[in-house]
Amino acid sequence: MTGAFDRAWQISLWRIACLFVVALVIGILLDAIGLTLFAASVAVLAYGLWRMRQLYRWLAGRSRRAPVDDDGIWGATYRLLARRQRSEIARKRRLLRLLRAFRTTAAALPDATVVLADDGAILWFNTAATRLLGLSYPHDVGGHFSNLVRSPRVTAWLDTDGSENLLDIPAPTDDAIRLGLRLIPYAEGQRLLVARDMSKLMQLEQVRRDFVANVSHELRTPLTVVHGYLDLIEPDQLPELEPILAELRGQSRRMTQIVEDLLTLSRLEAQDSLPQERVAMGAMLRTLKREADALSQGRHTVTVESSTDVDVLGSTKELHSAFSNLVTNAVRYTPAGGQIRIQWLARGHEPVFAVSDTGQGIAPAHLPRITERFYRVSTSRSRDSGGTGLGLSIVKHVLQLHQARLTIDSEVGVGSTFSCVFGVERALEPAAIGDEA
């Protein structure tokens, strides 16, 4: 392309040179060299200005005439601009087709999709947003999402970074429809809000919860009867069957514990809130120490450390259940001679309950799923320890009801630390003497 432009430039220079040569000959013949050279200069300038005017009108779309087709610099410029213009038009058409295809696809999605500006203004939404969120096109474009979808939970969620999905939100158009909201960074200064109808999934989840609760409840009575009859058999009555009876008693107790843990989980899942009371952490730590010593039977060194005197706002019963599960796991999965440390401390302004052990540790691959019900790091190890596989699930649900979180630090062969981190709003200053109920 550079070679073609150079040739066009040379052709134009030759044309100008020829014009001035002719003007010079005419000036010599007429004895008016200066006048003819001036006239030639004016002609060259006028021609350039006329070509520039044509170029401007063509670029501005005021003229549809084809570019000048000659071999000079103006012809080369026209052809270059024409090629770029055709390329730009083709690119815009491709983008327009992609945009139309995107809008058609987005409009067909069953999930409500809304493009929001950083300030919450609605820039665009699909058809499903009308059905699930009650938005009306084009009236609601430009409106603030929180003003159109009135929900305190949604407003508070949008004010955060939206990294956590928001579940179980009633649809503005129908309270029977339950929505799950997700916020995705979309472009600079924009966010994509996706609302999905979760009604059927939540109904299935409720069916599962009811099934587990009902089955667990129905199993409780026959297991109690079996366990009771086994305890009635004295060892000296059937000495030859004592090993078998001992195994039956152990498995019966384990099945009973599984049923009780399932019922506890079902109860926690059905609760939206817990009693809000002062949980005296000093008494809680002493109780946990006694339970750990009783379970360990002197096989471990159990220590308690408390570096803060704040208490926690929550449910004493449920928090004791969660903390006790962590302490029990530490005792069960730590070999004899190991150390177990129970801590109550403050990280910054957040109160933290932590249980550390010198057990086998957990590989990093298992940590994301360790709180799932019945998830086993090692089947043989869990069977030997007598665990039900539900303890950490109970811990997770109890902490969620307290707006707290569970963090796990573990290294294989070194040990593990399970920490329950509470929000600052849960911390209570020590009660004055005589104030404790």
N, C-alpha and C positions, 0 to 999 in steps of 0.2 A: 504494500500500500504506500510505503514511503517513496518507492521508485516511481510509481504512477503520479504521486503528488509533485515530485521533483520535475518530471517531464512536463506536467501541466504548468508549473511555475516557469520553466524555461520557455515554453510556447508563449505564455503571456508576456514575458520580458522581450522576446523577439518581436511580438506584435507592437509593443510600445516603442521599441527601438526603430522598427520600420516606419511607424507613424511620425516619429521625430525626424527621421531621414527625409521623408517626403516633405514634411513641413520646412525643413532646412533648405531643400532644393527650390521649393516654391518661394521661400523668403529671399533666396539669392536672385531668382528671376525677377521678383517684384521689388527688389531692393528694400525689403522689410523683414529682415531676418528675425529681429526681436519680436515683432508682432505675430509672425506665424508660429514661432516657438511658444509664445504665450497662449495663443489659440489652441495649439496642440495640447498643452498642459491642462488648460481648462476642459478640453474634450475628454482627456483621460480621467480627470477628477469627476466630471459629470457622469461619465460612463460608470465609474466605480460607485458613485452615490446612487445611481439608478438601479444598479445590480443589488446594492445593499437594501434599497427600498423593496425590491422584489423579494429578496431573501426574508426580510422582516414580515412582509405580508403573508408569505408562504408559511413561515414558522408560527405566526399568530393565527393561522387558519383562515385568513381573509381571502386567500387565493388558492384555488384548487388546480391551477395550471401546473403542468409537469415541470420539474426543474430544467434549466437550460442544458441542452445536450451539446456541448462543444468540448474541445480539447484543452481549453484554458483553465486558469486557476479557479474561475467562478464555476465552471462546469464540474471540476473535480470536487469543489466544496459542496455544491448541490448534491452530487452523487453520494458523497460521504455522509452528509446529513440525512439524505433520503434512506440510505441503508440503516443508519442508526434509528431513524424514526420508525421504519418498518419493524426492526427488531424490538423496539420498545413497545410498539402496538401489539406485537405477537406476545410479548411477555405479559403485558397487562391483560390480554385476553386469557392467557393461561391462568394467571392469578385470579381473574374473575370466575373462571370455571371452577378452580379449586375452592374459592370462597363460596360459590353457590353449592358445590358438592358438600362442603363442610356444614353449611346452614341446613341443607336438606337432611344430612345425616344427623345433625344435632336435634333438628326438629322431630325426627323419628325416634329419638331415644326415649325409653320409658322413664328415665330419671330426669328430674327437673334440673336444668343447667342454667346458671345465672352468672354473667360476667359483671364483677363489681369493681369500681374504682377503690382506691385506698381509703377514701372517706365514706365508703358504703353506698355510693350512688350506683344505680343500676344502669349499665351500659347496653346490655342485650340479654335476652332470655329466650328459651325455646318454648314449644307448645306445651310440653309437660309441666312447665312452671305455672301455667295458667290453671291446670287441673289440680296440682298438688299444693301450690303456694298461693293461688288466687290472684296472680299478677295479670294485668290487662294490657295488651299491646294496642296502640303505642302510648297509651295514657301514662303508664307507670315507668316508662323509660326516662331516666334522669332523676327519678325519685329516690329517696333514701330507703334502703332495704328494711331497716329497723322500724321505720314509720309505716311501712306497708305490711310487714309480717310482724305483728306485735306479740313478742314473747320475751319476757325478762331473761330466760335462759339463753335464747338465741342472741339477744343484744349483748349480754355479758360474754358470750363465747366469741362473738365477732370482735369485741374489744381486745381479745387476747390474740396470740399468733395463730390460733386455730389448728395447732399441730395435733391435738386430740380430736377424734371424731365425736360428734354430739349425737346421742342415740335417744330413742323414745320421745320424740317431739310430736305433739298432736298437730296434724295438718290444719292450717287456717280454714280450709274449705270443708273439712269433715273431721271431727274429733276421733272418729273410729279408725282413721288412717294414722298410723304411727310412722314417723319419718326418721331417717338417719342422715345427718348432715356431715359433709366433708368439705374442707376448704383447701384449695390447691393454688399455690403461686402460679400465675398464668402468664404474665408479662410484666414489664416494668410499670409499676403503679397500678397493676390490676390483679385481681384474684378471681378464681373460678369456684363458685359454690355449687356443689352437686347434692341434691336432695333425693333420696331413694325411699320408695315405699317399703317399709320393713314389717308391715302388718302380718303377712303370712309367716315370715320367719319368726316373729315374736310369738305368734300363735303356736307354731311348732315347738318353740323353746318352752312355752308354758305347758304344752302337752308333755314334753319330756320331764319338766320339773314335777308335774303332778304324778306322772308315772313313777318316777324315782321315789317320791315321797310316799305314794300309796304302797308300792312294793316293799319299801323299807319298813313301813308301819305294819304291814301284814306279816313280814318275816320276824318282827320283834317277838311276838307272842310264842310261835313255835320254837324259836331259838331259846327263849327263856325256859320253856318247858324241858327241852332237851338238856340244857345246861343244868337245870335243877335235878333231873333224874340222874344225870351222871355224877353229881355231887353226893347223891344219896348212897351210891355204891361205895362201901368202905373198902380200903385196900386189902384188908385181911380176908374179905369174903371171896375174892377171886384173885389170888396172888399171881396166878399164871397169866392173867389178862391185864395186870396193872400197867405195863408199858403201853398197851393199846388204849386203855382207859385214859391214861395221862395225855396221850396224843389227842384223843377225842375231846378231852376237856380244853386243851390248849386251842384246838381249832374252833371249838364252840365259842370260846371267849373272843377269839379273833373275829369270827363272823359277827358276833354281837357288837364288837367295837366298830366294824365296818358299817353295820346298820345304823348305829348311833351317829357316826360321822356323816353318813348320807342324810340322815334326818336333820342334823345340825346345818349342813350345807343347804338343804331345801329351805329351812327356816331363814337362814341368812339371805338367800336369794329372793325370798318373798318380802323381805323388809326393805323399806325405803329409808328408814332412819332408826336410830337407837336412842335409848334414854341418855340424857345429857346430865351427867353427875360428876362430881369430883372423884377421880380415881387416885387414891392415896398410893403413890409409888413406893414409899418406904415399906408399907405393909405388904404390897405386892411382891417386892423383891425378897422379903423374908419368907413369904409363902412359897415362892418359886425355888428358893434355896432348899427348903425342907423337902419339897417334892423331888428335886434333883438328887438329894442325898438318899432319899428312900428308894428311888429307882436305881441309883448307881450301886447301892449296897457296898460302898467303900472302894469300888473298883476305879474311881476317878477322883481327881482333885477338883472340887467345885469352889469357885471364888465369886464373890459379888463385889462390884465396884460402883459407887455412886458419886459422881462429881457435880451433881446439881440437885437442888432441893425442890424444884418445881414439880407440880403434879400435872395431871392430864384431864381434860374435859372429855368425857365419853362414857362408855358402858363398862363398869368393872367386870361384870360377868363375861362379856364377849372378849375384852382385852386379856383377861386371865386365860381364857380358852386359847387365844392366839399365842400369847407368850409361853404358855405351858406346852403347846405343840412344838415350838422352837426349842425349848429346853429339853423336852423328851427326845426329839430327834437327835440333838447333840449327844445325849447320853447313849442312845441306841447305836449310833453310827461311829462312836469313838471307842477304839480298843481299850482294854483294861490298862491302867497306868497313864492314860491321857489326861489332859487338862480341859476344863470347861469354865469359861468366864462369862458371867452375866453382868452387863453394864447398863447403867442409866446415866446418860451424859447429854451435853448440849453441843451441837455443831452450829456455830454461829448463834442464831436465836431459835433454832429448831431443836426440840427435845427428841432424843433418839434412844430407843431400847435396842440393845445388841446382844447377841449370843455368839460367842466364839468357841471353836473346838479345835482339837488337834487330831481330827479323824482323817479319813482317807481322802477327803476333798472331792470336788466335782469338776469334771472336764468342762471346758468352755462350751462345747457343743450341746451340753445338756441344760445349760443355764436358762436359755429362752423359754424352755418348756417345763421347767422344774415345778412350777405352781399349777400345772394342769392336773386334774383329778386322775388318779390311778397311773400317772406317768412314773415309770421306773427307770432310775439310773442304772441299777443292776437288780435283776429279778431275784437272783440268789441272795444278795445282800439284804434286800427288803424282806424276803421270806425268813431269813435267819433272825432278823431284828424284831419281827412281829409287827412291822408297820402296815398301815392300811392303804397308804398311797393317797390319803385325803387330807393329811395334816396341813400341808402348805397351801392347799386350796382353801381351807378354812381360814388360815392366816391372811391370805390375799383378800378374801371377801370381808373379813372383819376390818382390815385396814381401809378398804375402799369405803366402807360405811363410816369411817372416821376421817375420810379425805386424807389418808396417809398413804405412804408407799413403802414397798419392801425392796431393799437392795441386797444383793448377794455378792460377796467377794470370796472366791474360793481358788485354791491351788491344789492340784492333785499331789497327794503325799505330804502335804503340809497342814491343811485344815480349811475350815470355812468360817465366815462371819456373816450372820443374817442380821440385818438392821431394819428396824421399824422406824421410819422417819415421819414425825408429825409436823403439821404446820404450826406456825407461830401462834395462830389464833387458838390452838388447843392447849397452849401452855398456861398454867395457873400458878400464881405465886403461892408460896406456902401458906396454909391456913393458920390463922392466929390461934393461940391456945384457947380452947373452949368453943371454937367455931366448927370443929369437925363434927359431922353428924354421926 
